[in-house]
Amino acid sequence: MFRTLVAASLLAAATPASAEFITRTVEGSFDDIAFAVESAIVGKGLVIDSVSHVGEMLERTKADVGGARTVFDQADVYSFCSASLSRKVMEADPENIQFCPYGIIVYALPDQPGKISVGYRSFPDGPMQEVQNLLEAIISDAVE
């Protein structure tokens, strides 16, 4: 858990303020959509490094931190990388390390039953657009 919190903190600190969040909302069950995302990542020949169960963590710690409401019915973050693509973008600019690992989120909100959102953070123009295209392709494979 500590490693997940540190990774999340580093990712948040490394994300430029100008980054957008790109999301699609689809009808379905959380488990089916999450499985489709996992399958799409693996189908691209990538290995999922970790799955952060953010929704479970927030719910489990809600009372401990004075939380007032349930934020997500379910929410997971899938972290993964591509050795070849990461090498390409980091050879172009070593500071692109700040974007690794890549992440795709899947979440369901309590007030929107049956609607599942899938998304990722956008990347700056330049070499990182190839990573953004990969994430978009993964999501398209999962939800279409």
C-alpha positions in Angstrom: 0.0 0.0 0.0 2.8 2.4 0.8 4.3 1.9 -2.6 1.0 2.6 -4.2 0.6 5.8 -2.3 4.1 6.9 -3.2 3.6 6.1 -6.8 0.3 8.0 -6.8 1.9 11.0 -5.2 4.8 11.0 -7.7 2.4 10.6 -10.6 0.3 13.5 -9.3 3.4 15.7 -8.8 4.7 14.8 -12.3 1.5 15.6 -14.1 1.6 19.0 -15.8 -1.2 21.4 -14.7 -2.2 21.6 -18.3 -3.0 17.9 -18.6 -6.5 17.0 -19.5 -8.4 13.9 -18.4 -9.9 12.0 -21.3 -12.8 9.8 -20.4 -15.5 7.7 -22.0 -18.6 6.6 -20.2 -20.3 3.4 -21.2 -23.2 1.3 -20.1 -22.4 -2.0 -18.4 -21.1 -3.7 -15.3 -17.9 -2.5 -13.6 -16.5 -6.1 -13.6 -17.1 -6.6 -17.3 -15.6 -3.2 -18.3 -12.6 -3.6 -16.0 -12.0 -7.1 -17.5 -12.3 -5.7 -21.0 -9.7 -3.0 -20.1 -7.3 -5.6 -18.6 -7.8 -7.8 -21.7 -7.1 -4.8 -24.0 -3.9 -3.9 -22.2 -2.7 -7.5 -22.3 -3.9 -7.8 -25.9 -1.4 -5.1 -26.9 1.4 -7.3 -25.5 1.8 -5.2 -22.3 2.1 -6.4 -18.7 0.0 -4.8 -16.0 2.4 -3.7 -13.2 -0.3 -3.0 -10.7 -4.0 -2.5 -10.1 -4.7 0.2 -7.5 -8.2 -0.4 -5.9 -8.7 3.3 -5.2 -12.5 3.0 -4.6 -11.9 0.3 -2.0 -9.2 2.3 -0.3 -11.3 5.4 -0.1 -14.3 3.5 1.3 -12.1 1.5 3.8 -10.5 4.7 5.1 -13.6 7.0 4.9 -14.3 7.1 8.7 -10.6 7.3 9.6 -10.1 10.5 7.7 -13.4 12.1 8.3 -14.9 11.4 4.9 -18.6 12.3 4.6 -19.7 10.3 1.5 -18.9 7.4 -0.8 -17.0 8.8 -3.8 -17.1 5.6 -6.0 -19.1 2.5 -6.1 -15.9 1.0 -7.6 -12.7 2.5 -8.9 -9.4 1.0 -10.1 -6.3 2.3 -11.7 -4.3 0.1 -14.1 -0.6 0.9 -14.3 1.6 -0.5 -17.0 4.4 0.4 -19.4 5.7 -0.4 -22.8 9.4 -1.0 -22.9 9.8 -0.2 -26.6 7.5 2.9 -26.6 8.9 4.2 -23.3 12.4 3.9 -24.7 11.4 5.8 -27.8 9.8 8.7 -25.9 12.6 8.9 -23.3 15.3 8.8 -25.9 13.5 11.8 -27.5 13.3 13.5 -24.1 14.6 11.9 -20.9 12.1 14.1 -18.9 9.3 11.9 -20.4 10.1 9.5 -17.5 7.6 11.6 -15.5 4.8 9.9 -17.5 5.8 6.3 -16.8 4.1 4.1 -15.8 1.0 4.8 -17.9 -2.4 4.6 -16.3 -6.0 3.8 -17.2 -8.8 4.3 -14.7 -12.1 2.6 -14.5 -14.8 3.9 -12.2 -18.4 3.8 -11.3 -20.2 6.6 -9.4 -22.8 5.9 -6.8 -25.4 8.2 -8.4 -24.9 6.7 -11.9 -25.8 3.0 -11.7 -24.8 1.0 -14.8 -22.5 3.8 -16.1 -18.8 3.0 -16.1 -16.2 5.6 -17.0 -12.8 4.7 -18.5 -10.1 7.2 -19.0 -6.5 8.5 -18.9 -4.5 11.7 -18.6 -3.6 13.4 -21.8 0.0 14.0 -22.8 1.9 17.0 -24.2 2.4 17.4 -27.9 5.4 15.6 -29.3 6.6 12.1 -28.8 4.1 11.4 -25.9 1.3 11.6 -28.4 2.2 8.1 -29.5 1.6 6.9 -25.9 -1.7 8.8 -25.9 -2.7 7.0 -29.1 -1.8 3.7 -27.4 -4.1 4.5 -24.4 -6.9 5.6 -26.7 -6.5 2.3 -28.7 -6.7 0.3 -25.5 -9.8 2.1 -24.4 -11.4 1.7 -27.8 -10.7 -2.0 -27.8 -12.2 -2.3 -24.3 -15.4 -0.3 -24.8 -16.4 -0.7 -28.4 
